[in-house]
């Protein structure tokens, strides 16, 4: 049974705490949290946030990973009337510092495993945000001088916040940072109205019940995690946080936890398929299997459908700027294979209430069936980039009284649905993460490269860097590892004397690919000759 959507994101958690307090809301490892326990904890931490900040906070960082603090911390921030800013201790320190600085947070909720990072992080942040340590003691955490601090002992003494601030529909519910072409992460504020529109569309589509148990496979810096938490809590269901190691062989976990709704990036399923692990009938508990974040290969969809025979498989599509997902294709074993393009599943039809355009470089609509850039308007379209009006003007435009977002994805409208043909810029998906190749190139230049070009080769999940200048490729790779998340670090760095250019004087990426291919072929010939 679904609940009526409230203006407040997270209202479902509070509703079911009063109607079904003993039901499981969250499962982490072997630890279950009931709706009552989760709601009381969230409201108690919310009271602490209000006390620490001296009123309603605006934005609060959640610096935690797959822990009680990471999930219930999000609920606490929303109960306090603020926007949550997910942070990831696996990210390089400088990236996290930039995100905190740009978000201008009033407070940070930190779990015990992330707390050791604070000693280096806090002195670099302007202002003095309050620090809440729900599962740690301040005496065990260095570097807190000058900051208001509430630790586990302090928080245990708070009563749950009674009067919850009412957010306006246009207030941000969360602020996510995505890869930026200038080398600086872009902030995307997603409003309560944006998320309500997304949840409403999916409430009608999936009809989840309190008996459902949803997988949670994403880091919370990935916006797809919002689906897991709030689709579960809106319906009195349970969200089950999976350890990343369990994704390598999820079958026992799914059976043991009775998972009914699976949601992941397609690469998780693709790896299982390549290993021959997707045996027919091996995931009998699933009734929904959802994929998003990158292209879903046809063969992966077919293998997953066979492994989860009672499940409906769907391919979702959408950038953060359009609130998690905005189109969907329901896999049909009979008709869908013929609709695939480049052997990838279609991205489908837009959600109800969304308006789409397919345009050329001049933003003029292209004829039906012709390729062009997908642009989307409607209640899920976010208001623009955080404190970046020039960047907003580049990606958002007005047409026929609506504000459209330019996705940068080339699509074609065929037989009533969209198929994705690829990117029209340097923004790519690697392991489900959106990556601006320009950000990696900027990091390489900062590390000493004269010129830097990043390519996806030999496959679309492997980043290869080509640089010029008197540089050490190993040192460049190390510099990237210190500056960028692991999924953005080039797997190899090739040094060339100069970059090939085309007639316009721009770097000729096709020529670079050809050059690298020839070099690899020459090395293979030399190795073959050496073995004779």
C-alpha positions as CSV (number, residue, x, y, z in Angstrom):
1,X,0.0,0.0,0.0
2,X,1.5,3.4,-1.0
3,X,1.1,6.5,1.1
4,X,0.1,9.9,0.0
5,X,3.3,11.8,-0.9
6,X,4.0,14.6,1.5
7,X,5.9,17.8,0.7
8,X,8.7,16.6,2.9
9,X,11.1,14.1,1.4
10,X,11.3,11.3,4.0
11,X,7.7,11.7,5.3
12,X,7.1,8.0,4.6
13,X,9.6,7.0,7.3
14,X,7.8,9.1,9.9
15,X,4.4,7.9,8.7
16,X,5.2,4.2,8.9
17,X,6.9,4.7,12.3
18,X,3.5,5.6,13.6
19,X,1.4,3.0,11.7
20,X,3.8,0.0,11.6
21,X,6.5,0.8,14.2
22,X,7.9,-2.8,14.3
23,X,8.5,-3.2,10.6
24,X,12.1,-3.2,9.4
25,X,13.0,0.0,7.7
26,X,16.8,-0.6,7.2
27,X,19.1,-3.6,7.3
28,X,22.8,-3.2,7.4
29,X,24.7,-6.5,7.6
30,X,23.0,-8.5,10.3
31,X,21.5,-5.4,12.0
32,X,17.9,-4.5,11.4
33,X,16.4,-1.1,12.3
34,X,12.7,-0.8,12.8
35,X,10.7,2.1,11.5
36,X,10.2,3.3,15.1
37,X,13.9,3.1,15.9
38,X,14.9,4.7,12.7
39,X,12.5,7.6,13.1
40,X,13.3,8.3,16.7
41,X,17.0,8.2,15.9
42,X,16.6,10.6,12.9
43,X,14.5,13.0,15.0
44,X,16.9,12.9,17.9
45,X,19.9,13.7,15.6
46,X,17.7,16.4,13.9
47,X,17.2,18.1,17.3
48,X,21.0,17.9,17.9
49,X,21.6,19.6,14.5
50,X,19.2,22.4,15.3
51,X,20.9,22.9,18.7
52,X,24.5,22.8,17.2
53,X,23.7,25.2,14.4
54,X,21.5,27.6,16.5
55,X,18.4,27.1,14.4
56,X,17.3,25.4,11.2
57,X,20.4,24.4,9.2
58,X,20.5,25.1,5.5
59,X,22.8,22.3,4.2
60,X,24.4,19.4,6.1
61,X,27.2,17.1,4.9
62,X,26.8,13.4,5.6
63,X,30.3,12.0,5.7
64,X,29.7,8.3,6.1
65,X,29.6,5.1,4.2
66,X,27.1,2.3,4.4
67,X,26.5,2.8,8.1
68,X,23.8,3.8,10.4
69,X,25.0,7.4,10.2
70,X,25.0,7.4,6.4
71,X,21.4,6.3,6.0
72,X,19.7,7.7,9.2
73,X,21.8,10.8,8.9
74,X,20.1,11.6,5.6
75,X,16.7,11.2,7.4
76,X,17.9,13.4,10.2
77,X,19.0,16.2,7.9
78,X,15.6,16.2,6.2
79,X,13.8,16.2,9.6
80,X,15.8,19.3,10.5
81,X,14.6,21.0,7.4
82,X,18.0,21.1,5.6
83,X,19.4,19.7,2.4
84,X,21.8,16.7,2.7
85,X,25.1,16.7,0.9
86,X,26.5,13.2,0.5
87,X,30.2,12.8,1.0
88,X,32.4,9.8,0.4
89,X,35.6,8.9,2.4
90,X,36.8,6.9,-0.6
91,X,37.2,10.2,-2.5
92,X,40.5,12.1,-2.4
93,X,40.7,14.6,0.4
94,X,40.9,17.6,-2.0
95,X,37.7,16.6,-3.8
96,X,35.8,16.3,-0.5
97,X,37.2,19.6,0.7
98,X,36.0,21.3,-2.5
99,X,32.5,19.8,-2.2
100,X,32.2,20.9,1.5
101,X,33.5,24.4,0.6
102,X,31.2,24.8,-2.4
103,X,28.2,23.5,-0.5
104,X,28.8,26.0,2.3
105,X,27.5,23.5,4.9
106,X,26.4,24.5,8.4
107,X,27.2,21.1,9.9
108,X,28.6,17.6,9.1
109,X,27.4,14.3,10.3
110,X,30.3,11.9,10.5
111,X,30.6,8.2,11.2
112,X,33.4,6.7,13.2
113,X,35.1,5.2,10.2
114,X,35.2,8.6,8.4
115,X,36.2,10.6,11.5
116,X,40.0,10.2,11.1
117,X,39.8,12.2,7.9
118,X,38.6,15.3,9.8
119,X,42.0,16.3,11.1
120,X,43.2,17.1,7.6
121,X,39.8,18.2,6.2
122,X,38.4,20.7,8.7
123,X,41.3,23.2,8.8
124,X,40.9,23.7,5.0
125,X,37.2,24.6,5.1
126,X,36.2,28.2,5.5
127,X,33.9,28.8,8.4
128,X,33.4,26.5,11.4
129,X,30.6,24.0,10.6
130,X,29.3,22.0,13.5
131,X,30.4,18.4,13.7
132,X,28.1,15.6,14.9
133,X,29.6,12.2,15.8
134,X,26.7,9.8,16.4
135,X,28.9,6.7,16.9
136,X,32.2,8.2,18.1
137,X,33.5,10.1,21.1
138,X,35.1,13.5,20.6
139,X,38.2,12.4,22.6
140,X,38.9,9.8,19.9
141,X,38.8,12.3,17.0
142,X,41.6,14.8,16.5
143,X,41.3,18.1,14.7
144,X,38.0,19.3,16.1
145,X,39.3,22.5,17.8
146,X,37.2,25.5,17.0
147,X,34.2,23.6,15.8
148,X,31.0,23.0,17.8
149,X,31.0,19.3,18.4
150,X,28.3,16.8,19.6
151,X,29.4,13.2,20.0
152,X,27.6,9.9,20.7
153,X,27.2,10.7,24.4
154,X,25.8,14.1,23.7
155,X,23.4,12.9,21.1
156,X,22.0,10.1,23.3
157,X,20.8,12.9,25.7
158,X,18.6,14.6,23.1
159,X,14.9,14.2,22.8
160,X,13.4,13.7,19.3
161,X,12.7,17.0,17.5
162,X,9.0,17.6,17.8
163,X,8.2,20.6,15.5
164,X,9.7,19.7,12.1
165,X,10.4,22.6,9.8
166,X,8.2,22.6,6.7
167,X,10.3,22.9,3.5
168,X,9.0,24.8,0.5
169,X,8.6,22.8,-2.7
170,X,11.5,24.7,-4.3
171,X,13.9,24.2,-1.3
172,X,16.7,21.8,-2.1
173,X,16.3,18.3,-0.6
174,X,19.9,17.3,-1.5
175,X,22.9,18.7,-3.2
176,X,25.0,16.3,-5.3
177,X,28.3,17.0,-7.0
178,X,29.0,15.6,-10.4
179,X,32.2,15.6,-12.5
180,X,33.0,19.0,-14.0
181,X,34.9,19.7,-17.2
182,X,36.9,22.5,-15.6
183,X,38.3,20.2,-13.0
184,X,35.9,21.5,-10.3
185,X,32.9,19.3,-9.3
186,X,29.5,20.7,-10.3
187,X,26.8,21.1,-7.7
188,X,23.3,20.0,-8.6
189,X,20.6,21.1,-6.1
190,X,17.6,18.8,-6.3
191,X,14.4,20.2,-4.8
192,X,11.7,18.6,-2.8
193,X,9.3,19.2,-5.7
194,X,11.7,17.5,-8.1
195,X,12.0,14.4,-5.9
196,X,8.2,14.2,-5.3
197,X,7.6,14.2,-9.0
198,X,10.0,11.3,-9.5
199,X,8.6,9.3,-6.6
200,X,5.0,9.9,-7.8
201,X,5.8,8.5,-11.2
202,X,7.5,5.4,-9.6
203,X,4.8,4.9,-7.0
204,X,2.3,4.4,-9.8
205,X,4.7,2.2,-11.8
206,X,6.0,-0.2,-9.2
207,X,3.2,-0.4,-6.6
208,X,5.6,-1.4,-3.8
209,X,4.2,-2.8,-0.5
210,X,5.4,-3.2,3.0
211,X,6.4,-6.8,2.1
212,X,9.0,-5.6,-0.4
213,X,12.7,-5.6,0.4
214,X,14.9,-3.4,-1.8
215,X,18.6,-3.8,-2.5
216,X,20.9,-0.9,-1.8
217,X,24.0,-1.2,-4.1
218,X,25.0,2.4,-4.6
219,X,27.2,4.8,-2.7
220,X,25.2,7.7,-1.5
221,X,27.2,10.1,-3.6
222,X,25.4,8.4,-6.5
223,X,21.9,9.8,-6.9
224,X,20.4,6.4,-7.7
225,X,20.7,5.6,-4.0
226,X,17.8,8.1,-3.4
227,X,15.5,5.6,-5.1
228,X,16.4,2.8,-2.8
229,X,15.9,4.8,0.5
230,X,12.8,6.7,-0.3
231,X,10.9,4.3,-2.5
232,X,11.3,1.8,0.4
233,X,10.4,4.2,3.2
234,X,7.4,5.7,1.3
235,X,5.9,2.3,1.2
236,X,6.8,0.8,4.6
237,X,9.3,-1.5,2.9
238,X,12.8,-2.3,4.0
239,X,16.0,-1.1,2.3
240,X,18.9,-3.6,2.6
241,X,22.4,-2.2,2.3
242,X,24.7,-4.6,0.6
243,X,28.4,-4.8,1.2
244,X,30.3,-4.2,-2.1
245,X,31.9,-7.6,-1.8
246,X,28.5,-9.2,-1.9
247,X,27.9,-7.7,-5.4
248,X,30.4,-10.2,-6.8
249,X,28.1,-13.1,-5.8
250,X,24.8,-11.7,-4.6
251,X,22.7,-14.8,-4.8
252,X,22.9,-16.0,-1.2
253,X,22.4,-12.5,0.0
254,X,19.2,-12.1,-2.1
255,X,17.8,-15.4,-0.9
256,X,18.8,-14.9,2.8
257,X,17.2,-11.4,2.9
258,X,14.3,-12.1,0.6
259,X,15.2,-9.2,-1.7
260,X,12.3,-8.4,-4.1
261,X,13.6,-5.3,-5.8
262,X,17.0,-5.1,-7.3
263,X,18.6,-1.9,-8.5
264,X,22.2,-1.5,-9.8
265,X,24.3,-0.3,-12.6
266,X,24.3,-2.7,-15.6
267,X,28.0,-3.4,-15.2
268,X,27.3,-5.4,-12.0
269,X,25.1,-7.7,-14.0
270,X,27.5,-7.7,-16.9
271,X,30.3,-9.0,-14.7
272,X,28.1,-11.7,-13.3
273,X,27.2,-12.8,-16.8
274,X,30.8,-12.8,-18.0
275,X,31.7,-15.1,-15.1
276,X,28.9,-17.4,-16.0
277,X,27.2,-16.8,-12.7
278,X,23.7,-15.8,-14.0
279,X,22.3,-19.3,-14.0
280,X,18.6,-19.7,-15.0
281,X,16.4,-19.4,-12.0
282,X,19.2,-18.4,-9.6
283,X,17.3,-15.3,-8.3
284,X,13.8,-16.5,-7.7
285,X,12.8,-13.9,-5.0
286,X,13.1,-10.9,-7.3
287,X,9.9,-9.3,-8.8
288,X,11.6,-6.1,-10.1
289,X,15.0,-5.8,-11.6
290,X,16.0,-2.2,-12.4
291,X,19.2,-0.9,-14.1
292,X,20.4,2.6,-14.6
293,X,23.6,4.7,-14.8
294,X,25.0,3.3,-18.1
295,X,24.0,1.4,-21.2
296,X,22.3,-2.0,-20.6
297,X,23.6,-4.6,-23.1
298,X,21.0,-6.8,-24.7
299,X,22.9,-10.0,-23.7
300,X,23.0,-8.8,-20.0
301,X,19.3,-8.2,-20.0
302,X,18.5,-11.6,-21.5
303,X,20.8,-13.4,-19.0
304,X,19.4,-11.5,-16.0
305,X,15.8,-12.2,-17.1
306,X,16.6,-15.9,-17.2
307,X,18.2,-15.8,-13.8
308,X,15.3,-13.9,-12.3
309,X,12.3,-15.5,-14.1
310,X,9.7,-14.0,-11.8
311,X,11.1,-10.5,-12.3
312,X,10.2,-7.6,-14.6
313,X,13.4,-6.1,-16.0
314,X,13.6,-2.4,-16.7
315,X,16.2,-0.1,-18.1
316,X,16.1,3.4,-16.6
317,X,17.8,6.5,-17.9
318,X,18.5,10.0,-16.6
319,X,21.2,12.4,-15.4
320,X,21.3,13.9,-12.0
321,X,20.0,17.2,-13.4
322,X,16.7,15.4,-14.2
323,X,16.3,13.8,-10.8
324,X,17.6,10.2,-10.8
325,X,15.8,8.9,-14.0
326,X,13.4,10.4,-16.6
327,X,12.8,7.6,-19.1
328,X,12.3,3.8,-18.8
329,X,12.0,0.8,-21.0
330,X,10.4,-2.4,-19.9
331,X,12.3,-5.4,-21.2
332,X,10.2,-7.8,-23.3
333,X,12.0,-11.0,-24.2
334,X,10.1,-11.2,-27.5
335,X,10.1,-7.6,-28.8
336,X,12.9,-5.8,-27.0
337,X,15.9,-7.5,-28.7
338,X,14.8,-6.2,-32.1
339,X,14.5,-2.7,-30.7
340,X,18.1,-2.6,-29.4
341,X,20.6,-0.3,-31.1
342,X,24.4,-0.9,-30.9
343,X,23.2,-4.0,-29.0
344,X,22.0,-1.9,-26.1
345,X,18.5,-1.8,-24.6
346,X,16.4,1.3,-25.5
347,X,16.1,4.0,-22.8
348,X,12.4,3.9,-23.5
349,X,9.7,6.5,-22.9
350,X,9.6,9.6,-20.6
351,X,7.9,9.5,-17.3
352,X,4.4,11.1,-17.2
353,X,4.4,14.9,-17.1
354,X,7.9,15.2,-18.7
355,X,8.3,16.9,-22.1
356,X,11.1,15.9,-24.5
357,X,12.8,17.5,-27.5
358,X,15.4,16.1,-29.9
359,X,17.5,18.9,-31.2
360,X,20.5,19.7,-33.4
361,X,23.5,21.9,-32.5
362,X,21.4,25.0,-33.0
363,X,18.7,23.7,-30.6
364,X,16.3,23.3,-33.6
365,X,14.1,20.2,-33.5
366,X,15.1,17.4,-35.8
367,X,12.7,15.4,-37.9
368,X,11.2,12.3,-36.3
369,X,13.6,9.4,-36.4
370,X,16.7,11.5,-37.0
371,X,19.5,11.6,-34.4
372,X,19.9,14.6,-32.1
373,X,20.5,15.7,-28.5
374,X,17.8,14.7,-26.0
375,X,16.4,17.7,-24.0
376,X,13.9,17.3,-21.2
377,X,11.5,19.7,-19.3
378,X,9.0,19.1,-16.6
379,X,8.7,18.8,-12.8
380,X,11.9,16.7,-12.5
381,X,14.1,19.3,-14.2
382,X,16.3,20.8,-11.5
383,X,16.7,24.6,-11.2
384,X,20.3,24.8,-12.5
385,X,23.8,24.4,-11.2
386,X,24.7,25.4,-7.7
387,X,25.9,29.0,-7.7
388,X,27.0,28.7,-11.3
389,X,24.8,30.9,-13.5
390,X,27.1,30.8,-16.6
391,X,27.2,27.0,-16.5
392,X,23.5,26.9,-16.0
393,X,23.0,29.0,-19.1
394,X,25.0,26.6,-21.1
395,X,22.9,23.5,-20.2
396,X,19.4,24.9,-19.6
397,X,17.3,26.8,-22.1
398,X,13.7,28.1,-22.6
399,X,11.4,26.8,-25.3
400,X,7.7,27.2,-25.6
401,X,7.3,28.4,-22.0
402,X,9.3,25.5,-20.5
403,X,12.8,25.1,-19.2
404,X,14.7,22.3,-20.9
405,X,17.9,20.6,-19.8
406,X,20.3,19.5,-22.4
407,X,21.4,16.0,-21.6
408,X,24.4,15.8,-24.0
409,X,23.1,12.4,-25.1
410,X,22.5,11.6,-28.7
411,X,19.2,9.8,-29.2
412,X,16.8,8.7,-31.9
413,X,13.0,8.4,-31.5
414,X,11.9,5.1,-33.0
415,X,8.5,3.3,-32.6
416,X,7.4,5.6,-29.8
417,X,10.6,5.3,-27.6
418,X,14.1,6.6,-27.4
419,X,17.3,4.7,-28.2
420,X,20.6,6.2,-27.0
421,X,23.4,6.6,-29.6
422,X,26.1,7.9,-27.4
423,X,27.5,11.2,-26.1
424,X,27.8,14.4,-28.0
425,X,30.6,15.8,-25.7
426,X,33.3,14.4,-23.5
427,X,31.0,13.3,-20.7
428,X,31.0,9.5,-20.4
429,X,29.8,6.8,-18.0
430,X,32.4,4.6,-16.3
431,X,31.2,1.9,-13.9
432,X,27.9,3.8,-13.7
433,X,29.6,7.1,-12.7
434,X,29.3,10.1,-14.8
435,X,32.7,11.3,-15.7
436,X,33.9,14.5,-17.6
437,X,37.0,13.4,-19.4
438,X,38.0,17.1,-19.3
439,X,38.3,16.9,-15.5
440,X,40.8,14.1,-15.8
441,X,42.7,16.0,-18.5
442,X,42.8,19.0,-16.1
443,X,44.2,16.9,-13.4
444,X,46.9,15.6,-15.7
445,X,47.9,19.1,-16.8
446,X,48.0,20.2,-13.1
447,X,50.4,17.3,-12.6
448,X,52.8,18.6,-15.3
449,X,51.5,17.4,-18.6
450,X,51.7,19.9,-21.4
451,X,48.7,18.6,-23.2
452,X,46.4,15.8,-22.1
453,X,43.7,13.8,-23.9
454,X,41.6,11.0,-22.4
455,X,40.0,8.3,-24.4
456,X,37.9,5.3,-23.7
457,X,39.9,2.3,-25.0
458,X,40.3,-0.5,-25.6
459,X,36.7,-0.7,-24.3
460,X,34.1,1.8,-23.1
461,X,34.9,1.2,-19.5
462,X,38.7,1.8,-19.6
463,X,40.1,5.3,-19.5
464,X,43.4,5.8,-21.3
465,X,45.4,9.0,-21.1
466,X,47.7,10.5,-23.8
467,X,49.9,13.3,-22.7
468,X,52.7,15.4,-24.2
469,X,55.7,17.1,-22.4
470,X,58.7,15.9,-20.4
471,X,56.7,13.9,-17.9
472,X,56.9,10.5,-16.1
473,X,53.7,8.5,-16.8
474,X,53.8,6.7,-13.5
475,X,54.1,10.0,-11.6
476,X,51.1,11.4,-13.6
477,X,49.0,8.3,-12.7
478,X,50.0,8.7,-9.0
479,X,49.0,12.4,-9.1
480,X,45.6,11.5,-10.6
481,X,45.1,8.8,-7.9
482,X,45.7,11.5,-5.2
483,X,43.3,14.0,-6.9
484,X,40.5,11.9,-8.4
485,X,38.1,9.1,-7.4
486,X,39.5,5.7,-8.3
487,X,37.0,5.2,-11.2
488,X,38.4,8.4,-12.8
489,X,42.1,7.4,-12.7
490,X,43.5,6.4,-16.2
491,X,44.4,2.8,-16.4
492,X,47.4,3.7,-18.6
493,X,49.2,6.9,-19.6
494,X,51.0,7.2,-22.9
495,X,53.5,10.0,-23.6
496,X,53.8,11.5,-27.1
497,X,56.0,14.2,-28.5
498,X,53.1,16.2,-29.9
499,X,49.4,15.7,-30.4
500,X,48.0,15.2,-33.8
501,X,45.6,18.0,-34.9
502,X,42.9,18.3,-37.5
503,X,42.3,21.0,-40.0
504,X,40.7,23.2,-37.4
505,X,43.8,23.0,-35.2
506,X,42.0,20.8,-32.6
507,X,43.4,17.6,-31.2
508,X,42.5,14.7,-33.6
509,X,41.2,12.1,-31.2
510,X,40.6,9.6,-34.0
511,X,44.2,9.9,-35.1
512,X,45.3,9.3,-31.5
513,X,43.3,6.2,-31.4
514,X,44.8,5.0,-34.6
515,X,48.3,5.8,-33.4
516,X,47.8,3.8,-30.1
517,X,46.4,0.8,-32.1
518,X,49.4,0.8,-34.4
519,X,51.8,0.9,-31.4
520,X,50.0,-2.0,-29.8
521,X,50.2,-4.0,-33.0
522,X,53.9,-3.3,-33.4
523,X,54.6,-4.4,-29.8
524,X,52.6,-7.6,-30.4
525,X,54.6,-8.3,-33.5
526,X,57.9,-7.8,-31.6
527,X,56.8,-10.0,-28.8
528,X,55.7,-12.7,-31.3
529,X,59.1,-12.5,-33.1
530,X,60.9,-12.7,-29.8
531,X,59.2,-16.0,-28.9
532,X,60.4,-17.6,-32.1
